[in-house]
Amino acid sequence: MDRLLAMRLFTRIVDLGNFSRAAEQLGIHRTAATQTIKQLEEHLGVRLLARTTRQVTPTADGMAYYERCVGILGDLDDTEAYFMQTTHDPEGRIRVDLSASMCRNVLLPALPEFMARYPRIRLEISVTDRPIDVIREGVDCVLRAGELRDIPLVARRLSVLQQITCASADYVARHGLPATLEELSRHHAVDYFSGTSGKTIPFEFMDGDKLITRNLPANIALNNGDCYLAACSAGFGLIQIPYAFVADALRSGSLCEILPQHRPPALPLSVLYLPGRHLSSKVRVFVDWLVELFARPDGPGRSAPSSVTEKSRLL
């Protein structure tokens, strides 16, 4: 029995609550995984896992063994990462989760540079607009926009994204441009609702230092960023979205900015990962590259033009 592999397998089973998913993540056949845990239990002389048809949970002995394994494996990974980052190019798989809009408009266009710099790293990218369980889903880091509350992860701020309110040129041709916040009552919105709570997120506008919220009439509501933008482009109504996601559409004239004098508050953007004394070298270089990318003057966190007039000069 490979005791190190057995420890890694056991801790993944406890983290995921599932034999098959743990075996798959470690590249082990399900039958071999079952046999490895059986041998581990025989070697230790205790039962580590309680199995039912629905889930796998650690016994009291299993939980005590799990906690010690996590410490041992963490120390081992830290030691290897320290030496590997100084003697080798980082390599291996990184699993990243972010929204579809962020992936399509920000990450993918810049990613060839990262892959050229670190050709031995393989990125596996999942796109979601919902909070995820990083441990259970086997994700190394997550990109999320917005204020973060009660998140049991390390959060590193990347940027603040300037937001704008916009509508399609077709919508503006049919309904006109609102000139004041009061005129918004005559317009329709595309609603965005939380995939977790189901609550609709109201529109926000800054009036000097004052934050004003509005709930506009809406005939459609979505919980996916790409579909949200597509509904706006189809003429359903106003949306609020990071400028970087719609810069090209604004330049082409297919979308028009609404009330540039009352833009929404900027949206913080962070990369999140599990707490620990050290990041693996592969995840560290990815996080550092993201920080570098967003710090550039022409990076994806760039601000929107200060006015419609200024925007027209950029076309």
C-alpha positions as CSV (number, residue, x, y, z in Angstrom):
1,M,0.0,0.0,0.0
2,D,1.2,3.5,-0.9
3,R,0.6,5.2,2.4
4,L,1.0,8.7,1.1
5,L,-1.5,8.0,-1.7
6,A,-3.8,6.4,0.8
7,M,-3.7,9.5,3.0
8,R,-4.4,11.8,0.1
9,L,-7.3,9.6,-1.1
10,F,-8.8,9.4,2.4
11,T,-8.7,13.2,2.9
12,R,-10.3,13.8,-0.5
13,I,-13.1,11.3,0.3
14,V,-13.8,13.2,3.6
15,D,-13.7,16.6,1.8
16,L,-16.0,15.5,-1.0
17,G,-18.1,12.9,0.9
18,N,-17.9,10.7,-2.1
19,F,-15.6,7.8,-3.1
20,S,-16.1,8.1,-6.9
21,R,-15.4,11.8,-7.1
22,A,-12.3,11.5,-4.9
23,A,-10.9,8.7,-7.0
24,E,-11.6,10.6,-10.2
25,Q,-9.8,13.7,-9.0
26,L,-6.8,11.6,-8.1
27,G,-6.9,9.6,-11.3
28,I,-7.6,6.3,-9.5
29,H,-10.0,3.6,-10.5
30,R,-13.0,3.4,-8.2
31,T,-12.2,-0.3,-7.3
32,A,-8.6,0.5,-6.6
33,A,-9.7,3.4,-4.3
34,T,-12.0,1.1,-2.4
35,Q,-9.2,-1.5,-1.9
36,T,-6.8,1.2,-0.8
37,I,-9.1,2.5,1.9
38,K,-9.8,-1.1,3.0
39,Q,-6.0,-1.7,3.3
40,L,-5.5,1.5,5.2
41,E,-8.2,0.6,7.7
42,E,-6.6,-2.8,8.2
43,H,-3.2,-1.3,8.6
44,L,-4.4,1.1,11.3
45,G,-6.8,-1.4,12.9
46,V,-9.7,1.1,13.0
47,R,-12.7,1.9,10.9
48,L,-12.2,5.3,9.3
49,L,-15.4,5.8,7.2
50,A,-19.1,5.1,7.6
51,R,-20.7,4.3,4.3
52,T,-24.4,4.5,3.3
53,T,-26.0,4.4,-0.1
54,R,-26.1,8.2,-0.1
55,Q,-22.9,9.5,1.5
56,V,-19.6,8.7,3.1
57,T,-18.7,10.2,6.5
58,P,-15.7,9.8,8.8
59,T,-16.1,7.9,12.1
60,A,-14.7,9.5,15.3
61,D,-11.4,7.7,14.6
62,G,-11.6,8.7,11.0
63,M,-12.0,12.4,11.9
64,A,-9.0,12.3,14.2
65,Y,-6.9,10.6,11.5
66,Y,-8.2,13.1,8.9
67,E,-7.1,16.1,11.0
68,R,-3.6,14.7,11.4
69,C,-3.4,13.8,7.7
70,V,-4.3,17.3,6.6
71,G,-1.4,18.7,8.7
72,I,1.1,16.1,7.4
73,L,0.1,16.5,3.8
74,G,0.1,20.3,4.1
75,D,3.6,20.3,5.5
76,L,4.7,18.0,2.7
77,D,3.1,20.1,0.0
78,D,4.6,23.3,1.5
79,T,8.1,21.7,1.5
80,E,7.8,20.5,-2.1
81,A,6.3,23.8,-3.3
82,Y,9.2,25.8,-1.7
83,F,11.9,23.8,-3.5
84,M,10.0,23.3,-6.8
85,Q,9.3,27.1,-7.2
86,T,13.0,27.8,-7.0
87,T,14.3,24.9,-9.2
88,H,11.6,24.1,-11.7
89,D,9.0,25.7,-13.8
90,P,5.6,25.4,-12.1
91,E,3.5,22.5,-13.6
92,G,0.3,20.7,-13.1
93,R,-3.4,21.5,-13.2
94,I,-5.1,24.6,-11.9
95,R,-8.9,24.6,-11.6
96,V,-10.4,28.1,-11.8
97,D,-14.0,29.2,-11.5
98,L,-15.4,32.6,-12.6
99,S,-18.5,34.0,-14.3
100,A,-19.0,33.4,-18.1
101,S,-18.8,37.2,-18.8
102,M,-15.5,37.5,-16.9
103,C,-14.1,34.5,-18.7
104,R,-15.1,35.6,-22.2
105,N,-14.3,39.3,-21.9
106,V,-11.4,39.4,-19.5
107,L,-9.6,36.1,-18.9
108,L,-9.5,34.4,-22.2
109,P,-8.2,37.3,-24.3
110,A,-5.3,37.7,-21.9
111,L,-4.6,34.0,-21.2
112,P,-2.3,33.3,-24.2
113,E,0.4,35.4,-22.4
114,F,0.1,33.3,-19.2
115,M,0.2,30.0,-21.1
116,A,3.3,31.1,-23.1
117,R,5.0,32.1,-19.8
118,Y,4.0,28.8,-18.0
119,P,3.6,26.1,-20.7
120,R,3.7,23.3,-18.2
121,I,0.5,24.5,-16.4
122,R,-2.9,23.2,-17.5
123,L,-5.9,25.4,-16.7
124,E,-9.3,23.9,-16.3
125,I,-11.9,26.6,-16.2
126,S,-15.5,26.3,-15.0
127,V,-18.0,29.1,-15.5
128,T,-20.7,29.8,-12.9
129,D,-22.5,32.8,-11.6
130,R,-23.2,31.2,-8.2
131,P,-21.2,30.7,-5.0
132,I,-19.4,27.3,-5.0
133,D,-17.9,25.0,-2.4
134,V,-14.2,25.2,-3.3
135,I,-13.3,22.0,-1.5
136,R,-16.1,19.8,-2.7
137,E,-15.8,21.0,-6.3
138,G,-12.0,20.7,-6.3
139,V,-11.4,24.3,-7.3
140,D,-8.0,26.0,-6.6
141,C,-9.1,29.6,-7.0
142,V,-12.2,31.7,-7.8
143,L,-12.7,35.1,-9.4
144,R,-15.7,37.0,-8.0
145,A,-17.0,40.6,-8.3
146,G,-18.8,42.4,-5.6
147,E,-18.4,42.8,-1.8
148,L,-17.4,39.6,-0.1
149,R,-19.0,38.7,3.2
150,D,-18.5,35.7,5.4
151,I,-16.3,33.9,2.9
152,P,-14.0,31.3,4.5
153,L,-11.3,31.9,1.8
154,V,-8.4,34.2,1.4
155,A,-9.4,37.1,-0.8
156,R,-6.8,39.2,-2.8
157,R,-8.2,42.3,-4.4
158,L,-7.4,42.6,-8.1
159,S,-9.2,45.7,-9.2
160,V,-12.4,47.7,-9.0
161,L,-14.5,47.5,-12.1
162,Q,-16.2,50.7,-13.3
163,Q,-19.9,50.0,-14.0
164,I,-22.2,51.7,-16.4
165,T,-25.9,51.7,-17.2
166,C,-26.7,50.9,-20.8
167,A,-29.3,49.9,-23.3
168,S,-29.3,48.8,-26.9
169,A,-29.4,51.4,-29.7
170,D,-32.7,49.9,-30.8
171,Y,-34.2,50.3,-27.4
172,V,-33.0,54.0,-27.3
173,A,-34.5,54.6,-30.7
174,R,-37.9,53.3,-29.5
175,H,-37.9,54.8,-26.0
176,G,-35.4,57.7,-26.0
177,L,-32.6,58.4,-23.5
178,P,-33.6,59.3,-19.9
179,A,-32.0,62.6,-19.0
180,T,-32.6,62.3,-15.2
181,L,-33.1,59.7,-12.5
182,E,-36.8,60.7,-12.4
183,E,-37.3,59.8,-16.0
184,L,-36.2,56.2,-15.3
185,S,-39.8,55.4,-14.2
186,R,-40.8,55.5,-17.9
187,H,-38.3,52.9,-18.9
188,H,-37.9,49.1,-18.6
189,A,-35.0,47.1,-17.2
190,V,-33.6,43.6,-17.7
191,D,-33.6,42.2,-14.1
192,Y,-30.8,40.1,-12.7
193,F,-31.6,37.8,-9.8
194,S,-29.4,35.9,-7.5
195,G,-29.0,32.2,-8.2
196,T,-28.7,31.6,-4.5
197,S,-31.4,33.8,-2.9
198,G,-33.6,34.3,-5.9
199,K,-33.8,38.0,-5.1
200,T,-33.7,40.6,-7.8
201,I,-30.7,43.0,-7.6
202,P,-31.9,46.6,-7.7
203,F,-30.3,49.2,-9.9
204,E,-27.8,51.6,-8.1
205,F,-26.9,55.1,-9.1
206,M,-24.5,57.6,-7.5
207,D,-25.8,61.1,-7.1
208,G,-22.6,62.9,-5.9
209,D,-21.7,60.9,-2.7
210,K,-25.3,59.6,-2.3
211,L,-26.3,56.1,-3.3
212,I,-29.7,55.8,-4.9
213,T,-31.4,52.5,-5.7
214,R,-34.2,52.0,-8.2
215,N,-36.4,49.0,-9.1
216,L,-37.5,49.5,-12.7
217,P,-40.4,47.6,-14.5
218,A,-39.0,44.5,-16.1
219,N,-40.5,41.8,-18.4
220,I,-37.6,39.5,-18.2
221,A,-35.2,38.4,-15.4
222,L,-32.1,36.2,-15.7
223,N,-29.3,34.9,-13.4
224,N,-26.5,34.5,-16.0
225,G,-24.3,37.4,-17.0
226,D,-24.0,36.5,-20.7
227,C,-27.7,36.1,-21.0
228,Y,-28.3,39.3,-19.1
229,L,-26.2,41.2,-21.7
230,A,-27.8,39.4,-24.6
231,A,-31.3,40.4,-23.3
232,C,-30.1,44.0,-23.3
233,S,-28.7,43.7,-26.8
234,A,-32.1,42.3,-27.9
235,G,-33.8,45.5,-26.8
236,F,-35.5,44.3,-23.6
237,G,-34.3,47.2,-21.5
238,L,-31.6,48.8,-19.3
239,I,-28.8,46.8,-17.6
240,Q,-25.9,47.7,-15.3
241,I,-22.7,46.0,-16.1
242,P,-18.9,46.5,-15.9
243,Y,-17.6,48.8,-18.6
244,A,-14.9,46.3,-19.6
245,F,-17.6,43.8,-20.6
246,V,-19.3,46.1,-23.1
247,A,-16.5,48.5,-24.2
248,D,-16.5,47.1,-27.8
249,A,-20.3,47.3,-28.1
250,L,-20.2,50.9,-26.9
251,R,-17.5,51.8,-29.4
252,S,-19.5,50.2,-32.2
253,G,-22.7,52.0,-31.2
254,S,-24.8,48.9,-30.7
255,L,-25.1,49.8,-27.0
256,C,-25.6,53.3,-25.6
257,E,-24.6,54.5,-22.1
258,I,-27.5,55.8,-20.0
259,L,-27.1,58.5,-17.4
260,P,-23.3,58.7,-17.4
261,Q,-23.5,61.5,-14.7
262,H,-25.1,58.9,-12.3
263,R,-23.0,55.8,-12.8
264,P,-23.3,52.8,-10.5
265,P,-20.7,52.4,-7.7
266,A,-17.5,50.5,-8.8
267,L,-17.5,46.8,-8.3
268,P,-14.6,45.2,-6.4
269,L,-13.0,42.2,-8.1
270,S,-11.1,39.6,-6.1
271,V,-9.4,36.3,-6.5
272,L,-10.2,33.8,-3.7
273,Y,-8.4,30.7,-2.6
274,L,-8.2,28.3,0.4
275,P,-6.3,29.7,3.5
276,G,-2.9,28.1,4.2
277,R,0.6,29.0,5.1
278,H,1.8,28.6,1.5
279,L,0.2,28.5,-1.9
280,S,1.4,25.9,-4.3
281,S,3.8,27.4,-6.8
282,K,1.4,26.8,-9.8
283,V,-1.5,28.7,-8.0
284,R,0.9,31.4,-6.8
285,V,2.1,32.3,-10.2
286,F,-1.4,32.3,-11.6
287,V,-2.6,34.7,-8.8
288,D,0.5,36.9,-9.2
289,W,-0.1,37.1,-13.0
290,L,-3.8,38.1,-12.4
291,V,-2.6,40.9,-10.0
292,E,-0.1,42.0,-12.7
293,L,-2.7,41.9,-15.4
294,F,-5.2,44.1,-13.6
295,A,-2.5,46.6,-12.5
296,R,-1.6,47.5,-16.0
297,P,-2.7,50.9,-17.2
298,D,-4.5,49.3,-20.2
299,G,-5.6,46.2,-18.2
300,P,-9.1,44.9,-17.9
301,G,-9.9,47.1,-14.9
302,R,-9.6,50.2,-17.0
303,S,-12.1,53.0,-16.4
304,A,-14.9,54.0,-18.6
305,P,-14.7,57.4,-20.3
306,S,-15.9,60.2,-18.0
307,S,-18.7,61.2,-20.3
308,V,-20.5,60.4,-23.5
309,T,-18.7,63.2,-25.3
310,E,-15.3,61.8,-24.2
311,K,-16.5,58.4,-25.3
312,S,-17.2,59.7,-28.8
313,R,-13.7,61.0,-29.1
314,L,-12.4,57.5,-28.5
315,L,-14.2,56.0,-31.4
